[in-house]
């Protein structure tokens, strides 16, 4: 359980930090110009927080911990990227297929971001978890 908590903390810190920078810089320009009519004036922070809690747990379970067991940062990178593609792809392709005026460019950019963010966060979680294990002699 301690390994999960350490991996979760390392993954979450990077995921939250990078996504905050991304959204505060991209939401006002890129996203708003393409899907502005669909955006709330203010995001629902409770729902957003729930997404982050669940998604980071998924990254740890499906990418970070398998990488720790394999002893391979590349496993974290690849599994994180794949989870990002599945999760963000599901969202963006569903929107592309069901919503009027959903932008193809938004789907491409958002899916690329999801792959990159998930891969970097999972790799960071792996590095934190293995560093802490090495420090504690485990």
C-alpha positions as CSV (number, residue, x, y, z in Angstrom):
1,X,0.0,0.0,0.0
2,X,2.9,2.4,0.7
3,X,4.3,1.7,-2.8
4,X,0.9,2.7,-4.3
5,X,0.7,5.9,-2.1
6,X,4.3,6.9,-3.1
7,X,3.7,6.2,-6.8
8,X,0.3,8.0,-6.6
9,X,1.9,11.1,-5.0
10,X,4.7,11.3,-7.6
11,X,2.4,10.7,-10.5
12,X,-0.3,13.1,-9.3
13,X,2.1,15.9,-8.6
14,X,3.4,15.9,-12.2
15,X,0.0,15.2,-13.7
16,X,-1.8,18.0,-11.9
17,X,1.1,20.5,-12.4
18,X,1.5,19.9,-16.1
19,X,-2.3,19.8,-16.7
20,X,-2.8,23.0,-14.8
21,X,-0.2,24.8,-16.9
22,X,-1.7,23.3,-20.1
23,X,-5.2,24.2,-19.3
24,X,-4.5,27.7,-18.1
25,X,-2.6,28.4,-21.3
26,X,-4.7,26.5,-23.8
27,X,-8.2,26.9,-22.5
28,X,-8.4,30.6,-23.0
29,X,-7.2,30.5,-26.6
30,X,-7.2,27.2,-28.4
31,X,-10.1,25.4,-26.8
32,X,-12.3,28.5,-26.3
33,X,-11.9,29.5,-30.0
34,X,-13.0,26.1,-31.2
35,X,-15.5,24.8,-28.6
36,X,-16.2,27.9,-26.6
37,X,-20.0,27.6,-26.8
38,X,-19.7,24.2,-25.1
39,X,-17.5,25.4,-22.2
40,X,-18.9,26.4,-18.8
41,X,-18.0,29.9,-17.6
42,X,-16.3,28.2,-14.7
43,X,-15.3,24.5,-14.6
44,X,-17.0,22.2,-12.1
45,X,-14.1,21.6,-9.8
46,X,-15.7,18.7,-7.9
47,X,-16.1,16.7,-11.1
48,X,-12.7,17.7,-12.3
49,X,-11.2,16.6,-9.0
50,X,-12.9,13.3,-9.2
51,X,-11.5,12.7,-12.7
52,X,-8.0,13.5,-11.5
53,X,-8.3,11.2,-8.5
54,X,-9.6,8.3,-10.6
55,X,-7.4,8.8,-13.6
56,X,-4.2,9.1,-11.6
57,X,-5.1,5.9,-9.8
58,X,-5.5,4.2,-13.2
59,X,-2.1,5.5,-14.3
60,X,-0.5,4.0,-11.1
61,X,-2.3,0.7,-11.5
62,X,-1.9,0.2,-15.2
63,X,1.5,1.9,-15.8
64,X,3.5,2.8,-12.8
65,X,3.3,-0.3,-10.7
66,X,3.8,-2.7,-13.6
67,X,6.9,-0.7,-14.5
68,X,8.1,-0.8,-10.9
69,X,7.7,-4.6,-10.9
70,X,9.5,-4.9,-14.3
71,X,12.2,-2.4,-13.2
72,X,11.7,-0.4,-16.4
73,X,10.9,3.2,-16.9
74,X,10.1,2.4,-20.5
75,X,7.2,0.3,-19.3
76,X,5.8,3.3,-17.4
77,X,6.2,5.5,-20.4
78,X,4.6,3.1,-22.9
79,X,1.7,2.0,-20.6
80,X,1.1,5.6,-19.6
81,X,1.0,6.7,-23.2
82,X,-1.4,3.8,-24.1
83,X,-3.7,4.6,-21.3
84,X,-3.7,8.3,-22.3
85,X,-4.5,7.3,-25.9
86,X,-7.4,5.1,-24.7
87,X,-8.8,7.5,-22.2
88,X,-8.4,10.8,-24.1
89,X,-9.2,9.0,-27.4
90,X,-12.5,7.7,-26.0
91,X,-13.5,11.2,-24.9
92,X,-12.4,13.0,-28.1
93,X,-13.6,10.4,-30.6
94,X,-17.0,10.1,-28.9
95,X,-17.4,13.9,-29.0
96,X,-16.3,14.0,-32.6
97,X,-18.9,11.4,-33.5
98,X,-21.8,12.8,-31.4
99,X,-21.5,16.6,-31.0
100,X,-22.2,19.2,-33.6
101,X,-19.3,21.4,-34.5
102,X,-16.8,19.4,-32.5
103,X,-13.4,20.3,-33.9
104,X,-11.1,17.7,-35.4
105,X,-8.2,19.8,-34.4
106,X,-9.4,19.8,-30.8
107,X,-9.5,16.0,-30.9
108,X,-6.0,15.7,-32.4
109,X,-4.5,18.2,-30.0
110,X,-6.3,16.9,-26.9
111,X,-5.5,13.2,-27.7
112,X,-1.8,14.2,-28.3
113,X,-1.8,16.0,-25.0
114,X,-3.4,13.1,-23.2
115,X,-0.8,10.7,-24.5
116,X,2.1,13.0,-23.6
117,X,0.8,14.0,-20.2
118,X,0.0,10.4,-19.2
119,X,3.4,9.1,-20.4
120,X,5.3,11.8,-18.6
121,X,3.3,11.5,-15.4
122,X,3.5,7.7,-15.3
123,X,7.3,7.8,-15.9
124,X,7.7,10.4,-13.1
125,X,5.6,8.3,-10.8
126,X,7.9,5.3,-11.6
127,X,11.0,7.4,-11.0
128,X,9.7,8.7,-7.6
129,X,8.6,5.2,-6.5
130,X,11.9,3.6,-7.4
131,X,13.9,6.4,-5.9
132,X,12.0,6.1,-2.6
133,X,12.4,2.4,-2.6
134,X,16.2,2.7,-3.1
135,X,16.4,5.3,-0.3
136,X,14.5,3.0,2.1
137,X,16.6,0.0,1.1
138,X,13.7,-1.8,-0.5
